């Protein structure tokens, strides 16, 4: 079998070489096309090679499997947030990515409401679970940026000091909690094509990073991007950990108006993680692995029929998503959609996703 594969690869390479050679002598534009394809093929082979190397180096690293958990999201599904988190803890979830929405926690200037985040930290600590705490203006879930209404249309010079004051209050309240593992600063900060965010100042991100590290030098800071943008960050600030969001199936509302599956295989992300490891000597993780349905035509999940939801999320797909994430070689993986699994089970009376998740978390402990 190996001989057949080697022969096939040699024949394919010979055919490609002959094709490019003949194409090269056909004119200037043909030369440009040849160069483009040679560079593309070289880059693809390089990424795959680096990816395989990275996966091999990580084979003995223990897996950390967690979920994003957002009480606001649970409430949109008609769920009780506390019962939802209890259910996740009961199936073995020991790692949570939590949010600290500015809009929820400072409803009026200088008056903080930490009640929700307090009970989340208390539950996690009681079960010896660990927390990644998202901080800043841009945090997971629509509309991505979460300013309080009292900010209005004030310029950044006015609201940035107020945001930093709020961030300091959040950090000071939870930095001594035994449940706190790390911070995620400004989720997918430079992603301009999704959400209602208007400020992408690199200097603001640098200032916020310095603020976090000064106020709490004992916990690592995660910075990351979406998988639909360039995966390797350049410039400052450089977090302790780089993260990426991975979405495999989405509804393309702009061009095709149909479901779209991105072509990136797990080795692509493994290759990006390898580059992080080689050039920046820092780990890379998945902070948001798609594991819930994506409704068509801007429909919310609760407006979408179960049959339609199954086009992007069913038991087979969820199992695939868990395996896809693990096949990247990255050992810190946080799934997106935990509230949705519980909604499917308790509201739609379909426990299939919950059962898959229950098995995955049982096997990860």
VENTA-V101454 format. One record per residue. N is the residue number from 1. RES is the residue in one letter. PHI is phi in whole degrees, 0 to 359 (none if undefined). Layout:
N;RES;PHI
N;RES;PHI
This chain:
1;X;none
2;X;296
3;X;296
4;X;298
5;X;296
6;X;297
7;X;297
8;X;297
9;X;295
10;X;297
11;X;296
12;X;296
13;X;297
14;X;296
15;X;295
16;X;296
17;X;297
18;X;296
19;X;295
20;X;295
21;X;296
22;X;290
23;X;291
24;X;299
25;X;269
26;X;260
27;X;142
28;X;298
29;X;295
30;X;294
31;X;296
32;X;297
33;X;298
34;X;300
35;X;298
36;X;302
37;X;291
38;X;296
39;X;297
40;X;297
41;X;295
42;X;299
43;X;296
44;X;298
45;X;296
46;X;297
47;X;299
48;X;296
49;X;296
50;X;296
51;X;298
52;X;297
53;X;297
54;X;297
55;X;302
56;X;295
57;X;291
58;X;263
59;X;297
60;X;258
61;X;281
62;X;298
63;X;272
64;X;251
65;X;244
66;X;221
67;X;221
68;X;280
69;X;223
70;X;230
71;X;306
72;X;301
73;X;293
74;X;301
75;X;293
76;X;294
77;X;272
78;X;77
79;X;258
80;X;276
81;X;303
82;X;294
83;X;294
84;X;294
85;X;294
86;X;302
87;X;297
88;X;294
89;X;298
90;X;291
91;X;266
92;X;102
93;X;288
94;X;239
95;X;222
96;X;235
97;X;255
98;X;251
99;X;246
100;X;226
101;X;299
102;X;300
103;X;296
104;X;276
105;X;259
106;X;226
107;X;297
108;X;227
109;X;306
110;X;80
111;X;247
112;X;259
113;X;236
114;X;263
115;X;301
116;X;293
117;X;295
118;X;298
119;X;288
120;X;296
121;X;296
122;X;295
123;X;296
124;X;298
125;X;298
126;X;296
127;X;255
128;X;56
129;X;269
130;X;243
131;X;232
132;X;265
133;X;256
134;X;284
135;X;224
136;X;109
137;X;282
138;X;262
139;X;223
140;X;304
141;X;93
142;X;302
143;X;269
144;X;78
145;X;269
146;X;232
147;X;282
148;X;290
149;X;297
150;X;289
151;X;291
152;X;60
153;X;253
154;X;297
155;X;289
156;X;302
157;X;299
158;X;269
159;X;274
160;X;298
161;X;300
162;X;290
163;X;297
164;X;295
165;X;297
166;X;295
167;X;301
168;X;299
169;X;296
170;X;295
171;X;299
172;X;298
173;X;285
174;X;242
175;X;292
176;X;261
177;X;290
178;X;294
179;X;277
180;X;289
181;X;254
182;X;193
183;X;246
184;X;251
185;X;264
186;X;54
187;X;300
188;X;48
189;X;306
190;X;267
191;X;282
192;X;266
193;X;269
194;X;214
195;X;93
196;X;258
197;X;233
198;X;237
199;X;242
200;X;232
201;X;294
202;X;295
203;X;296
204;X;297
205;X;296
206;X;299
207;X;297
208;X;294
209;X;298
210;X;298
211;X;299
212;X;296
213;X;293
214;X;288
215;X;284
216;X;215
217;X;282
218;X;266
219;X;241
220;X;292
221;X;244
222;X;261
223;X;234
224;X;201
225;X;217
226;X;276
227;X;286
228;X;267
229;X;235
230;X;302
231;X;277
232;X;255
233;X;281
234;X;242
235;X;85
236;X;271
237;X;276
238;X;252
239;X;288
240;X;285
241;X;223
242;X;257
243;X;234
244;X;218
245;X;263
246;X;237
247;X;244
248;X;264
249;X;235
250;X;222
251;X;266
252;X;276
253;X;272
254;X;262
255;X;239
256;X;274
257;X;55
258;X;204
259;X;291
260;X;231
261;X;249
262;X;294
263;X;277
264;X;290
265;X;275
266;X;303
267;X;297
268;X;298
269;X;290
270;X;297
271;X;296
272;X;296
273;X;295
274;X;296
275;X;297
276;X;301
277;X;293
278;X;286
279;X;270
280;X;243
281;X;51
282;X;223
283;X;286
284;X;237
285;X;221
286;X;257
287;X;269
288;X;207
289;X;263
290;X;306
291;X;210
292;X;221
293;X;292
294;X;237
295;X;288
296;X;278
297;X;55
298;X;62
299;X;284
300;X;283
301;X;298
302;X;291
303;X;268
304;X;254
305;X;295
306;X;300
307;X;300
308;X;290
309;X;302
310;X;293
311;X;292
312;X;238
313;X;204
314;X;217
315;X;299
316;X;295
317;X;294
318;X;297
319;X;299
320;X;299
321;X;297
322;X;300
323;X;294
324;X;302
325;X;299
326;X;292
327;X;289
328;X;287
329;X;86
330;X;288
331;X;252
332;X;241
333;X;228
334;X;242
335;X;276
336;X;253
337;X;131
338;X;299
339;X;297
340;X;294
341;X;300
342;X;290
343;X;298
344;X;301
345;X;283
346;X;271
347;X;260
348;X;267
349;X;58
350;X;235
351;X;275
352;X;299
353;X;291
354;X;301
355;X;293
356;X;297
357;X;298
358;X;301
359;X;294
360;X;297
361;X;285
362;X;295
363;X;283
364;X;273
365;X;271
